[in-house]
Amino acid sequence: APAEAPAPAGAAFTPRLVIGERTEPLDEWRSRGGFGDHAPAELPGLAASAGLAGQGGAGFPTAAKWRHLAGADQPVVVANGAEREPGTGKDRYLMAHRPFLVLDGLRLAARAVGAALGYVCVDDDAHEAAARMTAAVDAARAGGLLGDLEIRFQRVPTRYVAGEETALISVIEGFDPLPRIRPPYPSEVGVFGRPTLVQNVETLAQLAVAAAGGAAAFRAAGPPDCPGSGVFTVGPFGGEFAVTEVEFGRSLASVLDSRGLRRGARAVLVGGYSGGLLTPDQLDVALTPRALRAAGASLGTKSVQVLGPDDCPVRVVAEIVRYFGEQTASQCPPCHRGLPDMAAILDDLEKGTADAGTLAELERFMATLSGRGVCRLPDGAARIVRSLLSNFADVVAAHAERGCGPA
């Protein structure tokens, strides 16, 4: 497919998810249309018409995910607020500053699938987010806005893999955060054996926005194949980040320019650690799944991290793959053995001790890792390495000859 033309940088857009550093009170969200009385039968159609999709990384259509629980017996809904990836902070932001938006989305998702029990899962060190969500539940309960929906809180171990939906279910059940083999899928056998819908915190926030304003208003922002806007975490690699709302379809370059990050960029990591590295010549790409996929990246966690002139792309990718290797559940060879081996090869490449055979071995890893793990962690590692080999082939070749020299 041809590359999408990004939306012009000057196009008008009114933020709907991010409102600043204060916490939006209940009355304000209700004045915006929140906590409306939506019949369960109308919600799947609303989600489909609005084009809602998962915001946790996979991008699966929300209405299609709900259909897997149609007619389920005693289903459970889980708000996934586990967010451990460095450089990603959108879900913590929403829980801390838009807690009623998230809670309203959880209420609507529960109503859509007929659930009377919901869990809010928050990282163990996300104290502000947990406190604001707890207070929001108390206030909404006192106002009679939750009906018969019971909501429980679950603190999540500070492990990257704990955010994977089946690992999260294990945590809720009192076990270690270990991903589970599928099938059965959570929609069939989830929390304590009950059919379970796991939704990312931002996905729930998007649902609440669509329900409050209607599908047509939701689609007024963004292109037809990726409507709406998203919460992005933007900043220098390893530095301080800002949370900002961006209309889908906008160019990556315009986002970087708005924060003064484009000048001097040697590369940009788009989509988080499971995304891809783009060159300075690729920054006019539209922020949509299709356009980013064609460029070798992804929306992923919507983290945008800029590598400066002194940041070596090979070193950064080696660091990311090493991080994945340290965070793996060590349940399957692609993670337990493959990721450390990949990191070692990248280390050799950085040192200048790699050769053509080493690079060929790395290519073979790329061909065998994807789709081989219990979870998708090795798939993300393979994607980031492929983007390095494809988009930075000249840098890789130079490293193979002499290692990491001056930028």
Buried (B, 14 or more C-beta within 10 A) or exposed (E): EEEBEBBEEEEEBEBBBBBEEEBBEBEEBBEBBBBEEBEEEEBBEBBBBBBBBBBBBBBEBBBEBBEBBEEBEEBBBBBBBBBBBBBBBBBBBBBBBBBBBBBBBBBBBBBBBBBBBBBBBBBBEBEBBBBBBBBBBEBBBEEEBBEEBEBEBBBBBEBBBBBBBBBBBBBBEEEEBBBBEEEEBBBBBBBEEBBBBBBBBBBBBBBBBBBBBBBEBBBBBBBEEBBBBBBBBBBBBBEEBEBBBBBBBBBBBBBBBBBEBBEEBBBBBBBBBBBBBBBEEBBBBBBBBBBBBBBBBBBBBBBBBBBBEEBBBBBBBBBBBBBBBEBBBEBBBBBBEBBBBBBBBBBBBBEBEBEEEBBEBBEEBBEEBBEBBBBBBBBBBBBBBBBBBEBBEEBBEBBBEEBBEEE
